[in-house]
Amino acid sequence: MVGEGEQAPDFEFPGLRGTERGVYRLSDYAAGGGVLLAFYPCDFSPLCKEKLCTLRDVEWFEFQPEFSVLGISQDSLYAHEEFIGRHDIPFPLLSDTDGRVTRNYDVQYDYWHRQPGLPRRAFFVLDESRTVRYRAVATEATEVPDLGPLLDAVRSLSTTAQG
């Protein structure tokens, strides 16, 4: 389990931003000014749609100019492409198809809708050194972590960097 105050393990995944496919490395994004890892079970479940669209609508740069958001599920790039197109998601969606990072961060369900190992809904706010500044993991499938403490954690990155 990766807890608050610990360094998050680096990873590299295929992902999609808009229609642009690429390889995304956590360390590259965190070094730019912090990052939010937003784990979720799958692109087209109703709560995941709500969560990702809420994250889409937040003005992240008001809180932290160089902040990045990375969505992570076990969906394929093809599912991500369809989801991004339908919902205009502006941040990369990454494919943890083998569940390796989901397990490393200890956010997997044993079974969810008869599927083993899917990610729980979870937020990790990391600073520039990949230290976890905030961690929230839903315990129930219908639960979505509260956005208020998440935004406070992102705001705290800018105050820590300034002083």
Buried (B, 14 or more C-beta within 10 A) or exposed (E): EBEEEEEBEEBEBBBBBEEEEEEBEBBEBBBBBBBBBBBBBBBEBEBBBEBBEEBBEBEBEEBBEBBBBBBBBBBBBEBBBBBBEEBEBEBBBBBBEEBEBBEBBEBBBEEBEEEEBBBBBBBBBBBBEBBBBBBBBBEEBEEBBEBEEBBEBBEBBBEEBEE
